[in-house]
Amino acid sequence: MKDMENEAKRLLRRLGIDGTYLGFLFTSYGIAKVAEDAELLTHISKGLYVDVAVRFHVSPGSVERNIRTIKQLAGRRGAPELLQEIFRGAKPEDLSNTEFIRALADYLGLKEEENQ
């Protein structure tokens, strides 16, 4: 889990997002959790948001809002080639939080498979 979380942090930094945003931690932790258990996205409000909220002692609403901020930043700051590779032409800010997290987790999962 920790390795995947670190990989998620590296990916977010490549997208132009740094650790000064609270959502950076929520998103990187969320990506790692989804990589472990994709079912957390089935009912994101009762699954992933609650898991992240408990871990960071915040409300699920705060988790949702901060991930949305990260999604918007990625769309503005991310290198076009990397955005294309991860989101296949979709703009991150146009995706739901579920689609955004799933795309990042899938991208990291594919990279991990390539390295094995």
Secondary structure, DSSP 8 states (H G I E B T S, - for coil): -HHHHHHHHHHHHHTT--TTSHHHHHHHHHHHHHHH-GGGGTTTTTTHHHHHHHHHTS-HHHHHHHHHHHHHHHHHHS-HHHHHHHHTT--GGGS-HHHHHHHHHHHHHHHHHHT-
